Structure formats: C-alpha cells, structure tokens
Amino acid sequence: ADVPIFVHGQAAWAEGVGEILEPVELDEPWFVVLKPAVSVPTGVIFGAPELTRDCPPIKICDFLAGGGSNVFEPVVRDRYPEVGQVIDWLSEFSPARMTGSGSCVFASFPDRASAAKVFQQAPGEWQGFIARGRNRSPLLDRVAIENSARRN
C-alpha cells in the first residue's frame, strides 16, 4: 500500500489502503531515524490477535495538528521492548513515532544541527541516520534536467 506515494514523487496524504492520494505541501524538517538491534517481522505484527483493527480514519488536518496514532505501537512495545526503549529515548528530544509496523523509530527536528546533535547522543547499539524531509523527489528535478539536455 505504500508504493503509490513513490510513483508520483511528491508528498501526499494517503487514504484507503494507500491508493487514494492527495498531494500536500508539508514542512521539510530533518529527521532522526533509529533502529534497535531487533527485527520486527511485519507478518507477525499484522497477525497479532491483540492488534486493534477498529480505529477511525483520520484526516490530514487532524494528523498535522498532532492527532492519530500507530496501532502497531502497543503490540510492538509489548513484544519487542527494545523498540519501546528507542521511542522513549527519542521522545525526550522530540515526539517520536514508529515508521510503520517495524522496528524503526523517527522524530523530526527543525534543522540539521539539532538532528545531528541528538543522533550523536544515541546509544551505540542502535543503527540510524539523519535525513531531510522533502515534498518533491530530487529525482524528478534530475530527470527534467536530463530530458532538457537531450532535447537541446
């Protein structure tokens, strides 16, 4: 269900199972992404009997105002406490969320320096990186430049 967002190359709000896309312009913060030394099998989490499956849909305006939650988080926290430790640690600096159903956790920061400062403090057993959010894929610009060069 995540694939359509990558096909269009721009930020979008996805509804349904990811097939209903609405282009959006968001802030472009810097993110710290951390992964503890544990893997979380997606199939196991989707198959968990304790997974809540009745959450109401959320609209983009509510999400941007801080609403919404990841229904996988309680299940992952219970089964993989290492992920909960990353969420709790990163939340000391900025609200942290799981990236999906797996073990990666992210938090946003206003600038690269802030993100780098937090990333440098992360425990050594965690893997991770910092990255900038983008509304438009840089690949679209590169393709446009190459197409223009071919025409000239």
N, C-alpha and C positions, 0 to 999 in steps of 0.2 A: 504493500500500500504506500510505501514511501517513494517509489520510483517516479511517479509523475512530477513531483516537485523538481527533480533533477533534469527532467526532459526539457522543461521550459527555461531553466537557467535564471530564474528570478525568485525572490522571496514571495511566498504565497501562503495563504491560510487554507488548510485542507479540511474538508468535512467529508462525511460519509465514511468510506474506508480509504480515503485518500484520493478519490477520483474527482471530487468537486473542489476545484481550485479557484481562489480569488486572489489576484495579485495584491500585494501590500507593500508599503514603504515603511520600514522599521528603522529604529536607531541602528547604528553599526558599532556596537560595543566590542570590547575584547573579551575573550572567554578563556577561563582556565578549565581544562578538561583533565580529569584524573581517573585512573583505573587502579583499583586494588589488585593484589596478586590472587585473584579468584575469577573464574569464568562462570557466567550465569547462562545456562542453556535456555534459549528463548522458548523452545517447545515445552520444557518443564514448567516454566512460569505460566505460559498460556494454559497449560493443562492443570494447574493447581486448583483443587476444589475450593480453596478459600479465596480465590480471586474474585473480587467484586465485579459484576458484569452488568450492573443496572445504573450506572452513573448517567446523569442527564447530559445532553450535548451542551457545549459551551460555545459562545460566540466570540469573535476576535476582540471586541471591545471589552468584554469581561476578562479575557485572558490577559490583555495588555494592562488591565487595571490590577493584575496580580491574582486573578481568580484561577480556578482549575487546579487539578492535582493529577498525579500519575498513579493510577490504580494499581500498578505493579509494585510501587514502593513498599507498602506494608508486607507484601509477600516476600519480596527480595530481602528486606531488612530482617525478617524472621528467619529465612532460610540461609542467608549469606550476610552475617553480621558485619563482615569486613566492608561491605558496601555502605551500610549504615554509619560506620565509623568515618568514611570519606565524606558522606553527606553532612554529618555533624561537624567535622573539622572545617570543611569548606564554608559551611553556613556561618561560621564565626566571622567571616570576612564579607560575605555577600550571600543572599538566598541561593541555595544550591538545589538542583534537581537532578534526577536520573535522566540520561539521554533517551531512554526508551525502556525496554524490558531487560536490558543487560546490566553490566557492572560499571559502566562509565557514568561519571557524575560531572556536572558543569555548573559554573557560576559566571555571571557577567561582571565586567568592570569598565569604568568609563574611558580608560586609556591603557596603552600598552605597559607603561611603567607600573601602574597599580597591579595589573595582572601578573607581570613578571615578578614583582615583589612577593606576592602570595605564592606563586608557583615555586619560587626558590626556597620557600619555607616548608614545602610539602615533604612528608616523610619519604626517605629514600626507597622504600619498598614499593611505592606507588609509581606507576608509569604515568606519563601525561604530556601535555603540550599546551601552548597558548596559541590562539588563533583569533582573527578578526572576523566578526560577522559581516556579511555582505548582502545587499539587496539584489545585486546583479552579479552573475558569474563573470569573473575576469576572462574566461574562455570566450564568451560572446564578443567581447571587445577584440580579442586576438583574432578570432575568425573574421570579424568585419575588416580588420586591417589587412589580413592576408587576402581576402576576397577583393578588396580595393586595389591592392598591389598587383594582383593577377589581371585585373581589368585595364590597368594603366600600362 
